[in-house]
């Protein structure tokens, strides 16, 4: 995907208390598959190479928590900023970092376009980010929208129905939104305390104070916001489902190994999308690179060597360069085929130690390595 021809940064408000979620932990710090929700939103921004800086705005009491998340999960291009008492005040604080050089860590370039995205919307993709940024460059502001699910009604003072809105004419405002930086910053500078304390819509501020009529961009169904506890379960289910939809089976060029890969492909293809390729990992294979660009997260690597150190390291290096592990964990299953005339095979302690050490190291890079030994006895025909 082609990057935009503008300096782009992102502000992620993450200062909510999570009252509607219930429980002591704010929703942005609740775990999904062992990773805090906010980390998924940050990763989604990090994966986009043309986003220069990511500002995460959190409440004062959670500054150290957020910094520890940045360090633990290896987030890059991230600056943690103290938020305000409301969402709008937090966003304003995030914008001030660019306009007033308030970052104590490093000098941040003021972007031409700034993305605003909720830290509790973990499933944003580069495609919709590109659409709102491109529209913001042209119109000054842009935001994702979705059709209304329910009809909106208004009640009178007596608690009875007063009127309803024609659902077909209205849309639900979603995130992400994008703005020319000078437009949204000027809007926040001019807005009243009432706007800062009770307002919810950034696009409205741009219209009210800068006469900037935002372009509305049709969003995808996965832009929803984690609000209630049931949403956490739904988000975790989506993550698990996404991770299990595709597998790539990689074998070397030896006939016996490639045959095992073919049989696995045939047995799995009715359940998941399967790619099976026979290559030499020491070469930069374009087919494998295409699979990486398709965001497959599960790899089964079959060989008949006791510990194919160079080949496995080559695969890990290719995975890292593809940026696939930035958002979700990558599963790498190493299958060793022991093909011999007798069934006696034992892996040495030294090899086992190497594998365990390797697995621990790459786990830090969000790559989970598993090993499987298959013993195959060759029967010789008389």
ROLO-745905 format. One record per residue: x, y, z of N, C-alpha, C in turn; chain. Coordinates in steps of 0.05 Angstrom, whole numbers, plus 5000, padded with zeros to 4 digits. Example, Ala and Ser with C-alpha at 12.3 -4.5 7.8 and 13.67 -1.06 7.14 Angstrom:
<pts>
   npx   npy   npz  capx  capy  capz   cpx   cpy   cpz  c
  5264  4886  5156  5246  4910  5156  5264  4934  5156  A
  5257  4955  5142  5273  4979  5143  5258  5001  5157  A
</pts>
This chain:
<pts>
   npx   npy   npz  capx  capy  capz   cpx   cpy   cpz  c
  5017  4976  5000  5000  5000  5000  5018  5025  5000  A
  5012  5044  4982  5028  5068  4980  5024  5087  5003  A
  5046  5097  5015  5043  5116  5037  5032  5143  5027  A
  5021  5159  5045  5012  5185  5038  5035  5204  5036  A
  5032  5225  5020  5053  5245  5016  5050  5267  5036  A
  5051  5261  5061  5048  5281  5082  5059  5269  5108  A
  5068  5287  5126  5076  5278  5152  5051  5272  5169  A
  5050  5247  5179  5026  5238  5193  5034  5227  5221  A
  5019  5235  5241  5022  5224  5268  4995  5216  5279  A
  4995  5203  5302  4970  5194  5313  4968  5200  5343  A
  4945  5207  5352  4939  5211  5381  4918  5191  5390  A
  4925  5175  5410  4907  5155  5421  4899  5162  5449  A
  4875  5173  5453  4866  5178  5480  4861  5151  5495  A
  4873  5148  5518  4871  5123  5533  4868  5129  5563  A
  4853  5149  5569  4851  5158  5597  4825  5151  5610  A
  4808  5135  5597  4782  5128  5609  4785  5111  5634  A
  4764  5112  5651  4764  5097  5676  4751  5070  5673  A
  4737  5066  5651  4724  5040  5647  4701  5034  5665  A
  4686  5055  5673  4663  5051  5691  4642  5032  5680  A
  4636  5034  5654  4616  5016  5642  4625  4988  5640  A
  4652  4984  5640  4662  4956  5638  4659  4942  5665  A
  4661  4957  5687  4661  4945  5713  4688  4934  5720  A
  4694  4931  5746  4720  4921  5754  4739  4943  5760  A
  4761  4936  5772  4781  4956  5781  4800  4965  5759  A
  4803  4949  5738  4823  4955  5717  4809  4970  5694  A
  4819  4993  5687  4808  5007  5664  4810  4989  5639  A
  4790  4991  5622  4788  4972  5599  4812  4972  5581  A
  4825  4996  5578  4848  4997  5560  4871  4980  5570  A
  4871  4973  5595  4893  4957  5606  4885  4928  5612  A
  4860  4921  5605  4851  4893  5608  4866  4876  5587  A
  4871  4851  5595  4887  4833  5578  4870  4819  5557  A
  4881  4817  5533  4869  4800  5512  4891  4782  5501  A
  4888  4756  5506  4909  4737  5498  4936  4745  5511  A
  4934  4754  5536  4958  4761  5551  4970  4788  5545  A
  4958  4804  5528  4968  4830  5520  4947  4851  5526  A
  4955  4874  5538  4935  4895  5544  4921  4905  5519  A
  4896  4912  5522  4880  4922  5499  4894  4945  5485  A
  4904  4964  5500  4917  4988  5488  4940  4980  5471  A
  4954  4958  5478  4977  4950  5462  4969  4942  5434  A
  4945  4930  5430  4936  4923  5404  4931  4948  5386  A
  4920  4969  5399  4915  4993  5384  4941  5007  5376  A
  4960  5006  5394  4987  5018  5388  5000  5002  5366  A
  4999  4976  5367  5011  4959  5347  4999  4964  5319  A
  4972  4968  5319  4959  4974  5294  4970  4999  5281  A
  4977  5019  5297  4989  5044  5286  5018  5039  5279  A
  5032  5024  5295  5061  5019  5290  5065  5005  5263  A
  5047  4987  5256  5050  4972  5231  5048  4989  5207  A
  5038  5014  5209  5035  5032  5187  5061  5049  5185  A
  5077  5043  5166  5104  5055  5164  5103  5086  5161  A
  5081  5096  5150  5081  5125  5144  5069  5141  5168  A
  5063  5128  5190  5056  5143  5215  5082  5148  5231  A
  5089  5173  5234  5115  5179  5246  5116  5176  5276  A
  5096  5187  5289  5096  5187  5319  5068  5179  5329  A
  5068  5165  5352  5043  5156  5364  5043  5167  5393  A
  5023  5184  5398  5020  5195  5425  4998  5180  5439  A
  5004  5168  5462  4984  5154  5478  4979  5171  5503  A
  4954  5180  5506  4948  5198  5528  4933  5182  5550  A
  4944  5182  5574  4933  5166  5596  4929  5184  5620  A
  4913  5175  5639  4909  5190  5664  4935  5190  5680  A
  4940  5211  5697  4965  5213  5711  4973  5188  5727  A
  4953  5175  5739  4959  5152  5756  4968  5127  5739  A
  4964  5128  5712  4971  5106  5695  4995  5111  5677  A
  5008  5133  5682  5032  5140  5666  5053  5117  5667  A
  5060  5109  5690  5081  5088  5693  5071  5061  5682  A
  5045  5055  5686  5034  5030  5675  5038  5030  5644  A
  5031  5052  5631  5033  5054  5602  5062  5053  5593  A
  5080  5066  5608  5108  5065  5600  5119  5036  5603  A
  5110  5022  5623  5119  4994  5626  5108  4976  5603  A
  5084  4982  5593  5073  4968  5570  5089  4973  5545  A
  5097  4998  5541  5113  5006  5518  5139  4991  5518  A
  5151  4989  5542  5177  4976  5545  5174  4945  5542  A
  5155  4934  5555  5151  4905  5555  5146  4894  5527  A
  5129  4908  5511  5121  4898  5485  5137  4911  5462  A
  5158  4925  5469  5176  4936  5449  5164  4956  5430  A
  5145  4972  5439  5132  4991  5422  5152  5013  5414  A
  5150  5022  5389  5168  5042  5378  5152  5067  5371  A
  5166  5089  5369  5154  5114  5360  5131  5124  5378  A
  5132  5115  5404  5110  5121  5422  5119  5141  5443  A
  5102  5161  5448  5106  5180  5470  5082  5179  5488  A
  5086  5175  5514  5064  5174  5534  5060  5202  5546  A
  5035  5211  5546  5029  5239  5554  5007  5238  5576  A
  5009  5256  5595  4989  5258  5616  4963  5269  5605  A
  4941  5256  5611  4915  5265  5601  4901  5284  5619  A
  4878  5293  5610  4861  5311  5626  4838  5296  5639  A
  4819  5310  5650  4797  5298  5665  4775  5288  5646  A
  4776  5297  5621  4756  5288  5601  4770  5279  5576  A
  4755  5266  5558  4767  5256  5533  4778  5279  5516  A
  4762  5301  5513  4771  5323  5497  4796  5337  5509  A
  4797  5339  5535  4821  5351  5548  4845  5333  5544  A
  4841  5307  5543  4863  5289  5538  4874  5291  5510  A
  4855  5292  5491  4863  5296  5463  4878  5322  5459  A
  4868  5343  5472  4881  5369  5470  4910  5368  5481  A
  4914  5353  5503  4941  5350  5514  4959  5335  5494  A
  4947  5315  5481  4963  5301  5461  4971  5318  5438  A
  4954  5336  5429  4961  5354  5407  4982  5374  5415  A
  4980  5383  5440  4999  5403  5450  5028  5393  5449  A
  5032  5367  5450  5059  5357  5448  5073  5365  5423  A
  5058  5366  5401  5069  5374  5375  5071  5404  5373  A
  5051  5418  5383  5051  5447  5379  5069  5462  5398  A
  5073  5451  5422  5088  5465  5442  5113  5451  5451  A
  5120  5429  5436  5144  5414  5443  5146  5407  5472  A
  5125  5395  5482  5124  5387  5510  5136  5360  5516  A
  5144  5345  5496  5156  5319  5501  5184  5322  5512  A
  5188  5309  5535  5215  5310  5548  5234  5290  5536  A
  5223  5271  5520  5240  5249  5510  5255  5257  5484  A
  5241  5268  5466  5253  5275  5440  5237  5296  5426  A
  5249  5308  5407  5235  5329  5391  5216  5316  5372  A
  5191  5324  5373  5171  5313  5355  5164  5333  5333  A
  5164  5324  5309  5157  5341  5286  5126  5345  5285  A
  5118  5370  5282  5090  5376  5279  5080  5363  5252  A
  5060  5346  5253  5051  5333  5229  5033  5351  5212  A
  5031  5344  5187  5011  5358  5170  4983  5347  5176  A
  4982  5321  5180  4956  5308  5186  4960  5292  5212  A
  4939  5293  5229  4939  5278  5254  4915  5259  5255  A
  4920  5235  5262  4899  5215  5265  4891  5214  5295  A
  4865  5214  5300  4855  5210  5327  4840  5183  5328  A
  4848  5166  5346  4837  5139  5346  4835  5129  5375  A
  4813  5118  5383  4809  5108  5410  4828  5084  5416  A
  4840  5084  5439  4858  5062  5447  4843  5036  5452  A
  4816  5038  5454  4800  5013  5459  4786  5004  5433  A
  4796  5012  5410  4787  5001  5385  4811  4987  5372  A
  4814  4961  5378  4839  4947  5371  4842  4937  5342  A
  4820  4938  5326  4821  4924  5300  4823  4943  5276  A
  4834  4966  5279  4836  4985  5257  4857  4975  5237  A
  4852  4977  5211  4870  4968  5191  4882  4992  5175  A
  4904  4987  5162  4917  5008  5147  4899  5020  5125  A
  4883  5004  5113  4866  5014  5091  4848  5037  5100  A
  4834  5034  5122  4816  5055  5131  4832  5079  5141  A
  4855  5075  5153  4872  5097  5161  4881  5114  5137  A
  4888  5100  5116  4896  5114  5091  4873  5130  5080  A
  4849  5118  5081  4826  5132  5069  4819  5158  5084  A
  4820  5157  5111  4813  5181  5126  4835  5202  5125  A
  4860  5193  5123  4882  5212  5121  4881  5226  5094  A
  4877  5210  5073  4875  5222  5046  4852  5242  5044  A
  4829  5235  5055  4806  5252  5055  4811  5278  5072  A
  4825  5275  5094  4831  5298  5111  4850  5317  5097  A
  4868  5307  5082  4886  5325  5066  4870  5342  5047  A
  4850  5331  5036  4834  5345  5016  4813  5363  5029  A
  4800  5354  5050  4777  5368  5061  4783  5381  5088  A
  4805  5376  5100  4812  5387  5126  4805  5369  5149  A
  4786  5352  5146  4777  5333  5167  4763  5310  5154  A
  4764  5287  5167  4750  5263  5156  4747  5243  5179  A
  4726  5227  5177  4721  5208  5198  4706  5183  5188  A
  4711  5161  5201  4698  5136  5193  4669  5136  5204  A
  4651  5125  5189  4623  5123  5197  4613  5095  5192  A
  4591  5087  5206  4578  5062  5202  4548  5066  5202  A
  4532  5049  5189  4503  5051  5190  4493  5048  5218  A
  4472  5062  5225  4459  5058  5251  4447  5030  5253  A
  4450  5017  5276  4438  4991  5280  4410  4994  5290  A
  4406  5013  5308  4379  5017  5320  4369  5045  5313  A
  4343  5048  5313  4331  5074  5309  4335  5091  5333  A
  4341  5117  5329  4345  5136  5351  4319  5150  5356  A
  4311  5150  5382  4286  5164  5389  4291  5184  5411  A
  4273  5204  5413  4275  5224  5434  4250  5223  5451  A
  4254  5226  5477  4231  5226  5495  4224  5254  5504  A
  4199  5258  5511  4191  5284  5522  4195  5285  5552  A
  4188  5308  5564  4193  5311  5593  4176  5292  5609  A
  4155  5282  5598  4138  5263  5612  4147  5234  5609  A
  4170  5230  5595  4181  5204  5592  4168  5188  5569  A
  4151  5201  5554  4138  5187  5531  4152  5195  5505  A
  4148  5179  5484  4161  5184  5459  4153  5211  5448  A
  4173  5226  5440  4168  5253  5428  4171  5251  5397  A
  4193  5239  5388  4197  5235  5359  4220  5216  5355  A
  4222  5206  5330  4244  5188  5323  4258  5199  5298  A
  4283  5191  5294  4298  5199  5271  4296  5178  5249  A
  4297  5188  5225  4296  5170  5202  4324  5157  5199  A
  4325  5131  5206  4351  5118  5209  4367  5119  5183  A
  4355  5118  5160  4370  5117  5135  4385  5143  5130  A
  4377  5165  5142  4391  5191  5138  4415  5195  5156  A
  4417  5178  5177  4438  5183  5198  4458  5160  5198  A
  4482  5167  5209  4503  5147  5211  4516  5149  5239  A
  4528  5127  5248  4542  5127  5273  4571  5137  5268  A
  4580  5156  5283  4608  5166  5280  4626  5146  5295  A
  4647  5138  5280  4666  5118  5291  4694  5131  5290  A
  4713  5115  5298  4742  5122  5295  4754  5102  5275  A
  4775  5109  5261  4792  5133  5265  4781  5158  5251  A
  4790  5181  5261  4786  5206  5248  4813  5219  5242  A
  4814  5236  5222  4839  5249  5215  4833  5279  5208  A
  4853  5296  5214  4850  5324  5210  4876  5336  5201  A
  4874  5358  5186  4898  5375  5183  4904  5385  5211  A
  4929  5382  5218  4936  5388  5246  4928  5417  5254  A
  4934  5436  5237  4928  5464  5243  4898  5468  5247  A
  4881  5453  5233  4852  5456  5236  4843  5446  5264  A
  4850  5422  5271  4840  5411  5296  4853  5425  5320  A
  4878  5433  5318  4891  5446  5340  4878  5474  5345  A
  4872  5488  5323  4859  5514  5326  4831  5510  5338  A
  4817  5489  5330  4790  5484  5341  4792  5480  5371  A
  4811  5464  5380  4814  5459  5409  4823  5484  5424  A
  4839  5501  5411  4847  5526  5424  4823  5545  5429  A
  4804  5544  5410  4781  5562  5412  4757  5551  5428  A
  4755  5525  5432  4731  5514  5443  4728  5521  5473  A
  4704  5521  5482  4698  5529  5510  4702  5507  5530  A
  4702  5514  5555  4704  5494  5576  4681  5474  5574  A
  4658  5483  5566  4635  5465  5563  4641  5444  5542  A
  4653  5453  5520  4660  5434  5498  4680  5414  5509  A
  4700  5424  5523  4722  5406  5533  4712  5386  5553  A
  4692  5394  5569  4682  5377  5591  4659  5359  5583  A
  4643  5367  5563  4619  5352  5557  4617  5343  5527  A
  4634  5353  5510  4634  5346  5482  4645  5318  5478  A
  4637  5306  5456  4647  5279  5449  4657  5276  5420  A
  4650  5295  5403  4655  5292  5374  4676  5312  5364  A
  4699  5302  5356  4721  5318  5346  4713  5332  5320  A
  4699  5317  5302  4691  5328  5277  4673  5353  5281  A
  4657  5352  5301  4639  5375  5307  4655  5400  5315  A
  4677  5396  5330  4694  5419  5338  4706  5432  5313  A
  4715  5415  5294  4727  5426  5270  4707  5442  5254  A
  4682  5433  5254  4661  5447  5239  4653  5472  5254  A
  4650  5471  5280  4640  5493  5296  4660  5516  5297  A
  4686  5510  5300  4705  5531  5304  4723  5538  5280  A
  4724  5520  5261  4741  5525  5237  4726  5523  5211  A
  4699  5519  5213  4683  5518  5189  4693  5496  5170  A
  4704  5475  5181  4714  5453  5165  4694  5430  5165  A
  4683  5425  5141  4662  5405  5138  4676  5378  5131  A
  4675  5360  5150  4690  5335  5148  4678  5317  5126  A
  4696  5303  5113  4689  5282  5094  4683  5257  5110  A
  4660  5244  5105  4653  5220  5119  4660  5195  5102  A
  4674  5177  5114  4685  5154  5100  4672  5128  5112  A
  4661  5112  5095  4648  5088  5104  4668  5069  5116  A
  4664  5061  5141  4683  5044  5155  4675  5015  5154  A
  4692  4998  5164  4686  4969  5165  4673  4961  5191  A
  4663  4937  5192  4647  4928  5215  4665  4924  5240  A
  4691  4922  5236  4709  4916  5259  4719  4941  5273  A
  4708  4963  5268  4717  4988  5281  4704  4993  5308  A
  4689  4974  5318  4674  4979  5343  4692  4982  5367  A
  4680  4993  5387  4694  5001  5411  4689  4982  5434  A
  4709  4974  5448  4706  4957  5472  4695  4975  5494  A
  4670  4970  5503  4657  4986  5523  4649  4970  5547  A
  4637  4947  5542  4627  4930  5564  4644  4904  5566  A
  4641  4890  5588  4657  4866  5592  4652  4846  5570  A
  4628  4844  5560  4622  4825  5538  4638  4832  5513  A
  4645  4858  5510  4661  4866  5486  4689  4854  5488  A
  4700  4852  5512  4726  4840  5515  4726  4811  5506  A
  4705  4796  5513  4703  4768  5504  4700  4767  5474  A
  4684  4785  5463  4681  4786  5433  4707  4792  5419  A
  4722  4812  5431  4748  4819  5419  4768  4796  5420  A
  4768  4782  5442  4786  4759  5444  4779  4737  5424  A
  4753  4733  5421  4743  4713  5402  4752  4721  5373  A
  4750  4747  5366  4758  4756  5340  4788  4751  5335  A
  4804  4758  5356  4833  4754  5354  4839  4724  5349  A
  4827  4707  5364  4832  4678  5361  4823  4668  5333  A
  4800  4679  5324  4790  4671  5298  4808  4680  5276  A
  4818  4705  5278  4836  4716  5258  4862  4700  5256  A
  4871  4691  5279  4897  4677  5280  4895  4649  5269  A
  4872  4638  5268  4869  4610  5261  4858  4605  5232  A
  4857  4627  5217  4844  4624  5190  4863  4614  5168  A
  4889  4615  5173  4908  4609  5151  4933  4597  5163  A
  4944  4578  5149  4969  4566  5157  4987  4562  5132  A
  5012  4565  5136  5032  4561  5114  5050  4538  5121  A
  5050  4518  5104  5067  4494  5108  5092  4497  5091  A
  5115  4498  5104  5141  4502  5090  5158  4476  5092  A
  5166  4466  5070  5184  4442  5070  5208  4448  5053  A
  5229  4432  5057  5252  4435  5040  5247  4419  5014  A
  5266  4417  4997  5262  4406  4970  5264  4376  4968  A
  5270  4363  4991  5273  4334  4990  5245  4321  4986  A
  5245  4300  4970  5219  4288  4962  5203  4278  4985  A
  5216  4264  5004  5201  4252  5027  5189  4274  5044  A
  5204  4296  5049  5194  4318  5065  5171  4332  5051  A
  5175  4338  5025  5155  4352  5010  5129  4335  5009  A
  5131  4309  5008  5108  4291  5008  5091  4294  5034  A
  5105  4296  5056  5091  4300  5082  5076  4327  5081  A
  5089  4348  5070  5076  4373  5068  5051  4372  5051  A
  5053  4357  5029  5030  4354  5011  5007  4340  5026  A
  5013  4319  5041  4992  4304  5055  4979  4321  5076  A
  4995  4338  5090  4984  4356  5110  4965  4376  5096  A
  4974  4387  5073  4957  4405  5058  4930  4393  5051  A
  4931  4369  5042  4906  4355  5033  4887  4351  5057  A
  4899  4345  5081  4882  4339  5104  4871  4364  5117  A
  4884  4387  5113  4876  4412  5127  4860  4431  5109  A
  4861  4427  5083  4850  4448  5065  4820  4451  5068  A
  4805  4431  5078  4777  4434  5082  4770  4450  5107  A
  4789  4454  5125  4784  4468  5150  4795  4496  5151  A
  4818  4501  5139  4830  4528  5139  4843  4533  5112  A
  4850  4558  5107  4865  4565  5083  4894  4556  5086  A
  4903  4540  5068  4930  4528  5070  4947  4535  5046  A
  4971  4544  5052  4992  4547  5031  5014  4527  5037  A
  5021  4511  5017  5043  4492  5020  5064  4498  4999  A
  5089  4503  5008  5110  4509  4990  5136  4494  4997  A
  5150  4485  4977  5176  4472  4981  5198  4490  4970  A
  5214  4500  4989  5235  4520  4981  5260  4515  4997  A
  5281  4528  4990  5305  4530  5006  5304  4556  5021  A
  5303  4555  5047  5300  4579  5064  5325  4597  5062  A
  5347  4586  5052  5371  4602  5049  5369  4622  5026  A
  5348  4619  5010  5344  4637  4988  5320  4655  4994  A
  5320  4679  4984  5299  4698  4988  5276  4692  4969  A
  5257  4675  4978  5236  4666  4961  5213  4686  4959  A
  5206  4694  4935  5186  4714  4931  5158  4704  4938  A
  5153  4678  4934  5127  4666  4941  5123  4669  4971  A
  5143  4662  4986  5141  4664  5015  5137  4693  5024  A
  5150  4712  5011  5146  4740  5018  5118  4749  5013  A
  5106  4738  4991  5077  4745  4986  5059  4734  5007  A
  5065  4710  5018  5049  4699  5040  5052  4717  5064  A
  5076  4726  5070  5080  4744  5093  5063  4770  5089  A
  5063  4780  5066  5048  4805  5061  5018  4800  5064  A
  5009  4775  5061  4981  4768  5065  4974  4764  5094  A
  4993  4768  5112  4989  4767  5141  4979  4740  5151  A
  4994  4719  5144  4990  4693  5155  5005  4692  5182  A
  4993  4680  5203  5006  4681  5229  5014  4653  5239  A
  5010  4633  5222  5016  4605  5231  5033  4592  5210  A
  5056  4581  5218  5075  4569  5200  5084  4542  5211  A
  5083  4522  5193  5092  4495  5199  5116  4490  5182  A
  5139  4487  5194  5165  4484  5179  5175  4455  5183  A
  5175  4440  5161  5182  4411  5163  5210  4407  5150  A
  5227  4392  5165  5253  4385  5154  5262  4358  5166  A
  5284  4347  5155  5294  4322  5165  5321  4325  5177  A
  5327  4350  5186  5352  4355  5200  5347  4356  5230  A
  5366  4348  5245  5362  4348  5275  5357  4376  5285  A
  5371  4395  5276  5366  4423  5284  5375  4442  5262  A
  5357  4449  5245  5363  4465  5222  5367  4495  5230  A
  5389  4500  5243  5394  4526  5256  5392  4549  5236  A
  5407  4547  5214  5408  4569  5195  5382  4574  5182  A
  5368  4552  5174  5343  4555  5160  5321  4567  5178  A
  5321  4559  5203  5301  4569  5222  5306  4599  5228  A
  5331  4606  5232  5338  4634  5237  5331  4651  5213  A
  5335  4640  5189  5328  4655  5164  5298  4660  5163  A
  5282  4640  5171  5253  4644  5171  5245  4665  5192  A
  5257  4664  5215  5251  4684  5236  5258  4712  5227  A
  5281  4714  5214  5290  4741  5204  5270  4751  5183  A
  5260  4734  5166  5241  4742  5146  5214  4751  5159  A
  5206  4736  5179  5182  4744  5194  5185  4771  5207  A
  5208  4776  5219  5212  4802  5232  5211  4825  5212  A
  5224  4821  5189  5225  4842  5169  5197  4848  5158  A
  5180  4828  5158  5153  4832  5147  5135  4847  5166  A
  5144  4851  5191  5128  4865  5211  5103  4850  5220  A
  5100  4825  5211  5076  4809  5219  5073  4807  5249  A
  5095  4801  5264  5092  4797  5293  5086  4823  5309  A
  5084  4846  5296  5079  4870  5310  5051  4871  5323  A
  5032  4858  5311  5004  4860  5321  4996  4835  5337  A
  4999  4812  5324  4991  4787  5337  5014  4768  5339  A
  5014  4749  5358  5035  4730  5359  5036  4712  5335  A
  5060  4705  5326  5063  4686  5304  5070  4659  5315  A
  5056  4638  5306  5061  4611  5314  5079  4597  5294  A
  5102  4588  5303  5121  4574  5286  5125  4546  5297  A
  5115  4526  5283  5118  4498  5292  5140  4485  5275  A
  5161  4476  5289  5183  4463  5276  5179  4433  5277  A
  5176  4420  5254  5172  4391  5254  5197  4378  5243  A
  5208  4360  5259  5232  4345  5250  5224  4317  5243  A
  5229  4309  5219  5223  4282  5210  5248  4265  5214  A
  5246  4244  5230  5268  4225  5233  5261  4200  5216  A
  5273  4199  5192  5267  4177  5174  5291  4158  5174  A
  5286  4134  5183  5308  4114  5184  5296  4086  5182  A
  5314  4066  5180  5306  4039  5178  5298  4028  5206  A
  5308  4040  5227  5300  4031  5254  5286  4054  5268  A
  5273  4049  5289  5256  4068  5302  5270  4082  5325  A
  5295  4075  5330  5310  4086  5353  5321  4113  5345  A
  5311  4133  5357  5321  4160  5353  5318  4176  5379  A
  5338  4190  5386  5336  4207  5410  5350  4233  5404  A
  5338  4255  5412  5350  4281  5407  5369  4287  5430  A
  5392  4297  5425  5413  4302  5445  5405  4325  5463  A
  5416  4325  5487  5411  4346  5506  5420  4373  5496  A
  5443  4373  5482  5454  4398  5471  5434  4410  5451  A
  5423  4394  5433  5404  4404  5413  5379  4414  5426  A
  5369  4399  5447  5345  4407  5461  5349  4433  5475  A
  5372  4437  5487  5378  4462  5500  5379  4485  5480  A
  5390  4481  5457  5391  4501  5436  5363  4510  5428  A
  5345  4490  5424  5318  4496  5415  5304  4512  5437  A
  5306  4504  5462  5293  4519  5484  5303  4548  5486  A
  5329  4551  5484  5341  4578  5485  5331  4595  5462  A
  5330  4583  5438  5321  4597  5414  5292  4606  5418  A
  5275  4588  5428  5247  4594  5432  5243  4617  5452  A
  5259  4617  5473  5257  4639  5493  5265  4666  5480  A
  5285  4666  5464  5294  4691  5451  5274  4702  5432  A
  5263  4685  5415  5244  4695  5395  5216  4701  5407  A
  5211  4690  5430  5185  4697  5443  5184  4727  5450  A
  5207  4739  5455  5208  4767  5461  5200  4783  5436  A
  5203  4771  5413  5195  4784  5388  5167  4777  5379  A
  5152  4765  5397  5124  4758  5392  5122  4734  5372  A
  5142  4717  5372  5142  4693  5355  5143  4669  5374  A
  5123  4652  5374  5121  4630  5392  5129  4604  5377  A
  5151  4592  5386  5162  4569  5373  5155  4543  5388  A
  5146  4523  5373  5140  4497  5384  5155  4476  5367  A
  5162  4454  5380  5177  4433  5366  5161  4407  5366  A
  5164  4392  5345  5150  4366  5342  5169  4347  5328  A
  5173  4324  5341  5189  4303  5329  5172  4280  5319  A
  5175  4273  5293  5160  4251  5281  5179  4230  5272  A
  5177  4206  5283  5195  4184  5275  5181  4167  5253  A
  5194  4165  5231  5184  4149  5208  5202  4126  5203  A
  5192  4102  5203  5208  4078  5197  5205  4071  5168  A
  5227  4066  5155  5227  4059  5127  5227  4029  5125  A
  5208  4018  5111  5206  3989  5106  5218  3983  5079  A
  5238  3966  5079  5252  3959  5054  5237  3935  5041  A
  5232  3937  5016  5219  3915  5002  5240  3894  4995  A
  5232  3868  4997  5251  3847  4991  5258  3846  4961  A
</pts>
